[in-house]
Amino acid sequence: MFLRNPFRTIIVTGIPGVGKTTVLGILLQEASKIGLRVEVANFGDYMLREAVRIGLVKDRDQLRKLPHRQQLELQKIAAKAIINDAKTKLSEKDLLIIDTHCVVKTTAGYWPGLPRHVIEELNPDSIVLIEADPELIAQRRARDVTRNRRDLGGKEEIKEMIEMARAAAMAAATITASSVYIVINPEGHPEEAAQSILALVEKL
């Protein structure tokens, strides 16, 4: 039998602007209604905490611009910390959601967000890809003035990034025998995406 974490674990991903934060917020509300305990661990927060601590960056958007070797070390530290923290909080029927990206666009090209040293540590039951129409993603990015995403490109780059994310998710899933689950986040109805993820959790 393939060993899993002592609690259900899913990695929820989506390229910048897909609406992942909104979907996860609704998911938490819906989970509380059915008595499901959920812990959301934002991978970027864990990386940022360590990077700020040692003086590498000042904000999240600087993370993807760090040299790869530094990012690798930050990833390793973050993955271990997430699972260790969850083990102190969650039991068998609870759910850990790791909020992260399958691919990160860096100054040196696309970089996998779930390489072997990360995916083996996180050991998820499933990897969820939240997707949306590329035109909608471009519009959402334009409306979000809180983030510096000018380097992420337009509609064609968004299409390419979605394709790269799917490939990266399947490659990572192969290492840990996890499922890959695609969820569409329709404009104006993020609750539908949240319910799709909860439906997946019931099957784990």
ZAMARGU-4260 file (C-alpha; in steps of 0.2 Angstrom, whole numbers, plus 5000, padded with zeros to 4 digits):
<rodrens>
0) 5000/5000/5000 | 5007/5017/4995 | 5009/5027/5011 | 5000/5044/5013 | 4999/5058/5025
5) 4989/5054/5041 | 4976/5066/5034 | 4969/5069/5017 | 4980/5081/5007 | 4976/5090/4991
10) 4987/5103/4982 | 4977/5116/4974 | 4985/5126/4960 | 4981/5139/4947 | 4991/5151/4936
15) 4991/5169/4943 | 4974/5178/4940 | 4963/5162/4939 | 4954/5166/4955 | 4961/5153/4966
20) 4961/5163/4982 | 4942/5167/4979 | 4938/5149/4976 | 4948/5143/4992 | 4939/5156/5002
25) 4922/5150/4997 | 4928/5132/4999 | 4932/5135/5017 | 4915/5143/5021 | 4906/5128/5013
30) 4917/5115/5022 | 4913/5123/5039 | 4894/5120/5034 | 4897/5101/5033 | 4909/5100/5047
35) 4924/5097/5037 | 4940/5103/5046 | 4952/5111/5033 | 4969/5119/5035 | 4975/5129/5020
40) 4994/5131/5019 | 5000/5144/5006 | 5017/5137/5000 | 5022/5155/4995 | 5019/5161/5012
45) 5030/5148/5019 | 5044/5152/5006 | 5042/5170/5009 | 5043/5169/5028 | 5060/5160/5026
50) 5066/5172/5012 | 5062/5187/5022 | 5070/5180/5038 | 5087/5178/5029 | 5086/5194/5019
55) 5083/5188/5002 | 5067/5197/4997 | 5055/5210/5004 | 5039/5204/4995 | 5031/5189/4987
60) 5033/5194/4969 | 5052/5195/4971 | 5052/5176/4975 | 5051/5171/4957 | 5065/5182/4952
65) 5077/5174/4964 | 5091/5163/4957 | 5085/5145/4955 | 5097/5137/4968 | 5090/5149/4981
70) 5072/5145/4977 | 5076/5126/4978 | 5082/5128/4995 | 5067/5138/5000 | 5055/5125/4992
75) 5063/5111/5002 | 5061/5121/5019 | 5043/5126/5015 | 5037/5108/5010 | 5044/5101/5026
80) 5037/5115/5037 | 5020/5113/5030 | 5018/5094/5033 | 5026/5096/5050 | 5014/5110/5055
85) 4999/5100/5048 | 5004/5084/5058 | 5001/5095/5074 | 4984/5101/5069 | 4975/5088/5059
90) 4968/5070/5061 | 4963/5057/5048 | 4946/5064/5042 | 4953/5082/5041 | 4959/5090/5025
95) 4976/5099/5021 | 4975/5110/5006 | 4992/5116/5000 | 4989/5132/4989 | 5003/5134/4976
100) 5008/5134/4958 | 5012/5120/4946 | 5023/5131/4936 | 5032/5148/4940 | 5037/5159/4926
105) 5055/5166/4931 | 5068/5176/4922 | 5076/5160/4917 | 5060/5152/4910 | 5047/5140/4917
110) 5051/5132/4933 | 5042/5117/4941 | 5033/5122/4957 | 5031/5103/4962 | 5048/5095/4958
115) 5053/5078/4966 | 5060/5085/4982 | 5043/5095/4985 | 5030/5083/4979 | 5038/5068/4989
120) 5037/5078/5005 | 5019/5084/5002 | 5013/5067/4996 | 4996/5073/4990 | 4981/5062/4987
125) 4977/5074/4972 | 4983/5089/4963 | 4969/5101/4958 | 4971/5113/4943 | 4959/5127/4944
130) 4957/5134/4926 | 4948/5148/4917 | 4946/5156/4900 | 4963/5165/4896 | 4953/5181/4891
135) 4945/5181/4909 | 4962/5178/4917 | 4970/5192/4908 | 4955/5204/4913 | 4957/5198/4931
140) 4975/5202/4931 | 4972/5219/4925 | 4960/5222/4939 | 4971/5216/4952 | 4982/5232/4957
145) 4989/5223/4973 | 5001/5212/4963 | 5015/5216/4951 | 5012/5204/4937 | 5017/5214/4921
150) 5031/5201/4917 | 5018/5187/4916 | 5012/5191/4898 | 4996/5192/4889 | 4983/5180/4882
155) 4994/5169/4872 | 5007/5167/4887 | 4992/5163/4898 | 4987/5149/4886 | 5005/5142/4886
160) 5006/5143/4905 | 4990/5133/4907 | 4997/5120/4896 | 5014/5120/4905 | 5004/5118/4922
165) 4995/5103/4916 | 5011/5095/4910 | 5019/5099/4927 | 5005/5092/4937 | 5004/5076/4928
170) 5023/5074/4930 | 5022/5077/4948 | 5007/5066/4951 | 5017/5051/4943 | 5030/5052/4957
175) 5017/5050/4971 | 5003/5041/4962 | 4992/5056/4965 | 4976/5060/4954 | 4976/5076/4943
180) 4959/5085/4944 | 4954/5099/4933 | 4942/5112/4939 | 4934/5126/4929 | 4932/5143/4938
185) 4918/5151/4928 | 4916/5170/4928 | 4905/5175/4942 | 4902/5158/4949 | 4917/5153/4960
190) 4906/5143/4971 | 4904/5130/4957 | 4923/5127/4957 | 4923/5126/4976 | 4909/5113/4976
195) 4919/5103/4963 | 4934/5102/4974 | 4923/5097/4989 | 4916/5083/4978 | 4933/5077/4975
200) 4938/5077/4993 | 4923/5065/4997 | 4931/5052/4985 | 4948/5052/4994
</rodrens>
